[in-house]
Amino acid sequence: MAANIRPKNNQDAFDKVLKAIRKQNYVQSQDPLTETCVYRGPNSVRCAAGHLIPNSLYRKEMEGKNISSLISSLIRNNPEIAYYFGNISINLLQSLQSAHDSQLMYGEQAWEFQMKKIANSYNLVYTEPSGELV
């Protein structure tokens, strides 16, 4: 995903996350010391929600906060973040983050299965890995 291109809607955000996690070979972004999930990990690896946070809006202080509380608090104080995430369901962001944190560690199949479930829950279109253009 281009770093500062705003997701247009839930489908766009879902597609960007799905493609980005596949592109990084289903690697989970973790802090090497604490082994906790992080928005930005070593070697440019990002979590699901981290792929949607452009570099211009990312701050190290975001780490350790779940995406729904992070976005909710930032929206109140930052009109740029409010605009950037305005068309995306916070519940969808939370589902994507949760899938990263709880399913990606079990590998590609677990991630893809969870993404199908998320797509169903939010009435989104899920594209099989072989059907996407990289």
C-alpha positions in Angstrom: 0.0 0.0 0.0 1.3 3.4 -0.8 2.1 5.0 2.5 -0.2 8.0 2.5 -3.1 6.8 0.4 -6.2 7.0 2.5 -8.4 3.8 2.5 -11.6 4.7 0.8 -13.9 2.3 2.7 -13.9 -1.0 4.6 -13.3 -3.1 1.5 -10.3 -1.0 0.5 -8.8 -1.2 4.0 -9.5 -5.0 4.1 -7.8 -5.5 0.7 -4.8 -3.4 1.7 -4.2 -5.4 4.9 -4.8 -8.8 3.2 -2.4 -8.0 0.4 0.3 -6.4 2.7 0.4 -9.4 5.1 0.7 -11.8 2.1 3.4 -9.7 0.7 5.4 -9.9 3.9 5.0 -13.7 3.8 2.6 -13.9 6.7 5.3 -12.7 9.2 3.9 -11.4 12.5 5.3 -8.1 13.6 6.7 -8.4 17.1 9.0 -6.6 19.5 12.0 -8.8 19.7 12.5 -8.2 23.4 8.9 -8.5 24.7 7.5 -10.7 21.9 4.4 -8.6 21.8 2.7 -7.5 18.6 3.7 -4.1 17.4 2.5 -1.7 14.7 6.0 -1.4 13.3 8.4 -4.3 13.8 12.0 -5.1 12.8 12.8 -5.3 9.0 9.8 -3.1 8.0 7.3 -5.8 9.1 4.0 -4.3 10.2 0.9 -5.6 11.9 -2.5 -5.6 10.1 -3.5 -2.2 11.5 0.0 -1.0 11.1 -0.2 -1.3 7.4 -3.0 1.2 7.4 -1.2 3.8 9.5 0.8 6.0 7.1 4.4 6.9 8.1 3.3 10.6 8.4 0.8 9.7 11.2 2.8 7.0 12.9 4.3 7.7 16.3 6.3 5.4 18.5 3.9 6.2 21.4 1.2 4.3 19.5 2.8 1.0 20.4 1.1 -1.0 23.1 -2.3 0.5 22.4 -5.1 -1.4 20.7 -6.3 0.1 17.4 -9.8 1.0 18.5 -8.7 3.0 21.6 -5.8 4.5 19.7 -7.9 5.7 16.9 -10.8 6.9 19.2 -8.4 9.0 21.3 -6.5 10.3 18.4 -9.6 11.3 16.4 -10.6 13.6 19.1 -7.3 15.5 19.0 -6.1 15.1 15.4 -8.2 16.1 12.5 -5.8 14.4 10.0 -6.3 11.0 11.7 -10.1 11.6 11.8 -10.0 12.3 8.1 -7.7 9.4 7.3 -9.8 6.8 9.1 -13.2 8.4 8.8 -14.6 5.9 6.3 -13.3 2.8 8.1 -15.2 0.9 10.8 -13.2 0.9 14.0 -14.7 -2.6 14.6 -13.1 -3.8 11.3 -9.8 -2.3 12.3 -10.0 -4.1 15.7 -10.9 -7.4 13.9 -7.9 -7.1 11.6 -5.6 -6.3 14.5 -7.0 -9.3 16.5 -6.5 -11.6 13.5 -2.9 -10.5 13.3 -2.3 -10.9 17.0 -4.1 -14.2 17.5 -4.1 -16.1 14.2 -1.0 -15.1 12.2 1.3 -17.0 14.6 -0.5 -20.3 13.4 0.5 -19.6 9.8 -0.9 -18.8 6.4 -3.9 -21.1 6.6 -5.1 -19.8 9.9 -4.7 -16.2 8.7 -6.6 -16.8 5.5 -9.4 -18.6 7.3 -9.8 -15.8 9.7 -9.8 -13.2 6.9 -12.6 -15.1 5.2 -14.6 -14.9 8.5 -13.9 -11.2 8.8 -15.0 -10.7 5.2 -18.2 -12.5 5.9 -18.8 -10.5 9.1 -18.5 -7.2 7.4 -20.0 -8.1 4.0 -16.7 -7.7 2.2 -15.2 -9.6 -0.7 -12.4 -12.0 0.1 -9.9 -12.8 -2.7 -8.0 -16.1 -2.6 -4.2 -15.6 -2.6 -3.9 -17.1 -6.1 -6.4 -14.6 -7.4 -4.7 -11.4 -6.5 -2.4 -9.2 -8.4 0.8 -8.5 -6.6 
